[in-house]
């Protein structure tokens, strides 16, 4: 199939979508719709369903012109709000546009009777709306008058200047103010969701009871999110430090937000995983190694479960 042919449908409602102003997330989502298979296929023995496509982080990086960190963040955004899901394999991943069929067909009865052009290179069928069937034979009354008719508004030309334009840049419209407020509200809502998920995950792994409402904790997590770190990054830090410190009575006290999510966050994230001494009492309540413990809260689990 030639993936460079054909078209997709994109509803104007996307302008009100919560991620529309997030350039990386919006760009990735539209890319996913463009790349998604319009019919079933197979790849190395794996079924690729309609609405899915094969890719990798390196491919996404090269084709979107985004950093891997920005791509990971955008993927987390889209998965957390249900736009996409993915299956990760050793050398590739399958991304699924969850509502692909809904996005790629007209749902409303008041939409024109148009069926999209097939992407097939062998057979391209085009169905045209009833309005277009008449072609050039039908000309509306408005167009019959052509250039002979000029509206009253245009007659005034440049002589008339509205009151809104007279104020120039000194006037800020209410719409702009509301848009800025809505954008800030969306950012705060997303950050609050992430903070809750991260603190809950720490409490589950470390057996602690920290509150996600604490101001200092929220500030630290918000700062790291602002630097581009993802939910998966927070989870890796928590997993590594729990494996290293839970069995140490002195270091266990440092399994707290102020230590884990502070200025050393990047060092913790990139540090090598520590293999615990199995002869010592297990800090994981009966699990004999980190991998078995983390299966409950591992890479394939979502926060909050």
C-alpha positions as CSV (number, residue, x, y, z in Angstrom):
1,X,0.0,0.0,0.0
2,X,1.3,3.5,-0.8
3,X,1.0,5.4,2.5
4,X,1.6,8.7,0.7
5,X,-1.7,8.6,-1.2
6,X,-5.3,9.2,-0.2
7,X,-6.5,11.4,2.6
8,X,-7.8,11.4,6.2
9,X,-10.8,13.1,7.8
10,X,-10.1,15.6,10.5
11,X,-13.1,17.1,12.4
12,X,-13.1,20.8,13.4
13,X,-13.8,19.7,16.9
14,X,-10.1,19.1,17.3
15,X,-9.7,22.9,17.8
16,X,-11.4,22.3,21.2
17,X,-9.4,19.2,22.1
18,X,-7.5,19.4,25.3
19,X,-4.1,18.6,23.7
20,X,-4.6,20.9,20.6
21,X,-2.3,23.6,22.1
22,X,0.4,21.1,23.0
23,X,2.4,21.1,19.8
24,X,4.2,17.8,20.3
25,X,1.1,15.8,21.4
26,X,-1.2,17.3,18.7
27,X,1.5,16.7,16.0
28,X,2.0,13.1,17.1
29,X,-1.7,12.3,17.2
30,X,-2.4,13.6,13.7
31,X,0.7,11.7,12.5
32,X,-0.8,8.5,14.1
33,X,-4.0,9.0,12.1
34,X,-2.1,9.6,8.9
35,X,0.1,6.5,9.4
36,X,-2.6,4.1,10.6
37,X,-3.5,1.2,8.3
38,X,-6.9,1.5,6.6
39,X,-7.1,-2.3,6.3
40,X,-5.7,-5.3,8.0
41,X,-2.1,-6.4,7.3
42,X,0.6,-8.7,8.7
43,X,4.2,-7.9,9.8
44,X,6.6,-10.7,10.7
45,X,3.8,-13.0,11.8
46,X,2.0,-10.2,13.8
47,X,-1.5,-9.1,12.8
48,X,-1.8,-5.3,12.2
49,X,-5.4,-4.3,12.5
50,X,-7.2,-1.4,10.8
51,X,-6.2,1.8,12.7
52,X,-2.8,0.4,13.8
53,X,0.7,0.8,12.4
54,X,4.3,-0.4,13.1
55,X,6.9,2.1,14.2
56,X,9.7,2.8,16.7
57,X,10.9,5.6,18.8
58,X,13.8,6.2,16.4
59,X,11.3,6.4,13.4
60,X,9.0,8.8,15.3
61,X,12.0,10.9,16.2
62,X,13.2,11.1,12.6
63,X,9.8,11.7,11.0
64,X,8.4,14.1,13.5
65,X,11.6,16.1,14.2
66,X,11.0,15.7,18.0
67,X,13.3,14.5,20.8
68,X,12.8,11.0,22.2
69,X,11.8,12.6,25.5
70,X,9.1,14.8,23.9
71,X,7.8,11.7,22.0
72,X,7.6,9.7,25.3
73,X,5.8,12.5,27.0
74,X,3.3,12.9,24.0
75,X,2.7,9.1,24.0
76,X,1.9,9.2,27.7
77,X,-0.5,12.1,27.2
78,X,-2.4,10.3,24.4
79,X,-2.5,6.9,26.3
80,X,-3.6,8.5,29.5
81,X,-6.6,10.3,27.8
82,X,-7.5,7.2,25.7
83,X,-6.6,8.5,22.2
84,X,-4.1,5.7,21.5
85,X,-2.8,2.4,22.9
86,X,0.4,0.5,22.1
87,X,2.1,-2.8,22.2
88,X,5.9,-2.7,22.7
89,X,8.0,-5.5,21.2
90,X,11.8,-5.9,21.2
91,X,12.6,-4.1,18.0
92,X,9.3,-2.2,17.2
93,X,6.0,-1.1,18.6
94,X,2.4,-1.2,17.4
95,X,0.4,2.0,18.0
96,X,-3.4,1.8,17.7
97,X,-5.6,4.8,17.2
98,X,-8.4,3.7,19.5
99,X,-11.3,5.4,17.7
100,X,-10.0,5.2,14.2
101,X,-13.3,4.1,12.7
102,X,-15.1,6.9,14.4
103,X,-12.6,9.5,13.2
104,X,-12.6,8.2,9.6
105,X,-16.4,8.2,8.8
106,X,-19.2,10.7,8.9
107,X,-21.4,10.2,12.0
108,X,-23.9,13.0,11.7
109,X,-26.9,12.7,9.5
110,X,-26.5,16.3,8.5
111,X,-23.1,15.8,6.9
112,X,-22.9,15.4,3.1
113,X,-23.0,11.9,1.6
114,X,-19.3,11.5,1.0
115,X,-17.3,8.3,1.4
116,X,-13.6,8.8,1.5
117,X,-11.4,7.9,-1.4
118,X,-9.7,4.5,-1.1
119,X,-6.0,4.4,-0.5
120,X,-5.7,1.3,-2.8
121,X,-3.4,1.8,-5.8
122,X,-5.3,-0.8,-7.8
123,X,-8.8,0.7,-7.6
124,X,-9.8,4.3,-6.6
125,X,-13.6,4.7,-6.2
126,X,-14.9,8.2,-5.7
127,X,-18.5,8.9,-4.6
128,X,-19.6,12.5,-5.0
129,X,-22.2,14.3,-3.1
130,X,-25.6,15.1,-4.6
131,X,-24.7,18.8,-4.7
132,X,-21.6,18.1,-6.8
133,X,-23.5,15.7,-9.2
134,X,-25.0,18.7,-11.1
135,X,-21.5,20.0,-11.7
136,X,-21.2,23.2,-13.7
137,X,-24.8,22.9,-14.9
138,X,-26.2,24.5,-11.8
139,X,-25.2,28.0,-10.8
140,X,-26.6,29.7,-7.8
141,X,-28.4,33.0,-7.9
142,X,-25.6,34.6,-5.9
143,X,-23.0,33.7,-8.4
144,X,-25.1,34.8,-11.4
145,X,-24.7,38.4,-10.5
146,X,-20.9,38.0,-10.5
147,X,-18.9,41.1,-10.1
148,X,-21.9,43.3,-10.9
149,X,-23.2,43.1,-7.3
150,X,-21.3,44.6,-4.5
151,X,-22.5,44.4,-0.9
152,X,-23.1,47.6,1.1
153,X,-20.3,46.6,3.5
154,X,-17.7,46.5,0.7
155,X,-18.9,49.8,-0.8
156,X,-17.6,51.7,2.2
157,X,-14.2,50.2,1.6
158,X,-11.3,51.6,3.6
159,X,-13.3,54.6,4.6
160,X,-15.1,52.7,7.4
161,X,-13.1,51.5,10.3
162,X,-14.8,49.6,13.1
163,X,-14.5,50.6,16.7
164,X,-12.7,47.4,17.5
165,X,-9.9,48.1,15.1
166,X,-9.6,51.7,16.3
167,X,-8.4,50.5,19.6
168,X,-5.6,48.5,17.9
169,X,-3.2,46.6,20.1
170,X,-4.4,48.5,23.2
171,X,-7.5,46.4,23.5
172,X,-7.4,42.8,24.6
173,X,-10.5,40.8,23.8
174,X,-12.4,38.7,26.3
175,X,-11.9,35.7,24.1
176,X,-8.1,35.9,24.4
177,X,-8.3,36.2,28.2
178,X,-10.7,33.2,28.4
179,X,-8.4,31.1,26.1
180,X,-5.4,31.8,28.3
181,X,-7.4,30.9,31.4
182,X,-8.6,27.7,29.8
183,X,-5.1,26.7,28.8
184,X,-3.8,27.3,32.4
185,X,-6.7,25.3,33.8
186,X,-6.0,22.4,31.5
187,X,-2.3,22.4,32.5
188,X,-3.1,22.5,36.2
189,X,-5.7,19.6,35.7
190,X,-3.1,17.5,33.9
191,X,-0.4,18.2,36.5
192,X,-2.7,17.3,39.4
193,X,-3.5,14.0,37.7
194,X,0.2,13.2,37.3
195,X,1.0,14.2,40.8
196,X,-1.7,11.9,42.2
197,X,-0.5,9.0,40.1
198,X,3.1,9.4,41.0
199,X,2.6,9.7,44.8
200,X,0.2,6.8,44.8
201,X,2.8,4.7,43.0
202,X,5.5,5.6,45.6
203,X,3.1,4.7,48.4
204,X,2.4,1.3,46.9
205,X,6.0,0.4,46.3
206,X,7.5,1.9,49.5
207,X,4.7,1.2,51.9
208,X,4.4,4.9,52.7
209,X,1.5,7.3,53.0
210,X,2.5,10.6,51.5
211,X,-0.2,13.0,50.4
212,X,-0.3,14.3,46.8
213,X,-1.8,17.6,48.2
214,X,1.4,18.6,49.9
215,X,2.6,21.8,48.3
216,X,6.3,21.0,48.3
217,X,5.7,17.5,46.8
218,X,3.5,19.0,44.1
219,X,6.1,21.7,43.3
220,X,8.9,19.1,42.9
221,X,6.9,16.9,40.6
222,X,5.6,19.8,38.5
223,X,9.2,21.1,38.1
224,X,10.4,17.7,36.8
225,X,7.4,17.4,34.5
226,X,8.2,20.9,33.2
227,X,11.7,19.6,32.4
228,X,10.2,17.0,30.1
229,X,10.3,13.9,32.3
230,X,7.5,11.4,31.9
231,X,5.4,9.3,34.2
232,X,7.5,6.3,33.2
233,X,10.7,8.2,34.3
234,X,9.2,8.7,37.8
235,X,8.2,5.0,38.0
236,X,11.8,4.0,37.1
237,X,13.3,6.2,39.8
238,X,10.9,4.8,42.4
239,X,11.5,1.2,41.4
240,X,15.3,1.6,41.4
241,X,15.4,3.4,44.8
242,X,13.0,0.9,46.4
243,X,15.1,-2.0,45.2
244,X,18.2,-0.3,46.7
245,X,16.9,1.3,49.9
246,X,13.9,-0.7,51.2
247,X,16.1,-3.3,52.8
248,X,18.3,-0.8,54.5
249,X,16.8,0.6,57.7
250,X,18.9,3.8,57.5
251,X,18.2,4.5,53.8
252,X,14.5,3.6,53.9
253,X,13.8,7.0,55.4
254,X,14.9,8.6,52.2
255,X,12.1,7.0,50.1
256,X,10.3,10.3,50.1
257,X,9.3,12.9,47.5
258,X,11.7,15.5,48.7
259,X,14.7,13.1,48.1
260,X,13.5,11.2,45.0
261,X,12.0,14.1,43.0
262,X,14.5,16.8,43.9
263,X,17.7,18.0,42.2
264,X,19.2,14.5,42.0
265,X,16.3,13.1,40.0
266,X,18.3,12.7,36.8
267,X,21.1,10.9,38.6
268,X,18.7,8.5,40.1
269,X,17.0,7.9,36.7
270,X,20.2,7.1,35.0
271,X,21.9,5.1,37.7
272,X,22.5,1.4,37.3
273,X,19.9,-1.0,38.8
274,X,21.1,-2.5,42.1
275,X,20.9,-6.2,42.7
276,X,19.8,-6.8,46.3
277,X,21.4,-9.3,48.6
278,X,18.9,-12.2,48.7
279,X,20.4,-13.6,51.9
280,X,19.1,-10.5,53.8
281,X,15.5,-10.1,54.9
282,X,13.5,-9.0,51.9
283,X,12.2,-5.5,51.8
284,X,9.5,-6.5,49.4
285,X,7.3,-8.5,51.8
286,X,8.1,-12.0,50.6
287,X,9.2,-11.3,47.0
288,X,12.7,-12.7,46.5
289,X,13.8,-10.3,43.9
290,X,12.9,-6.9,42.5
291,X,11.6,-8.1,39.1
292,X,8.9,-10.3,40.7
293,X,7.8,-7.5,43.0
294,X,7.6,-5.0,40.2
295,X,5.4,-7.3,38.1
296,X,2.6,-5.9,40.1
297,X,3.5,-2.3,39.2
298,X,5.7,-2.9,36.2
299,X,6.0,-1.4,32.7
300,X,2.7,-2.9,31.4
301,X,0.6,-1.5,34.2
302,X,-1.0,1.9,34.3
303,X,-0.8,4.2,37.3
304,X,-3.6,3.9,39.8
305,X,-4.2,0.2,39.2
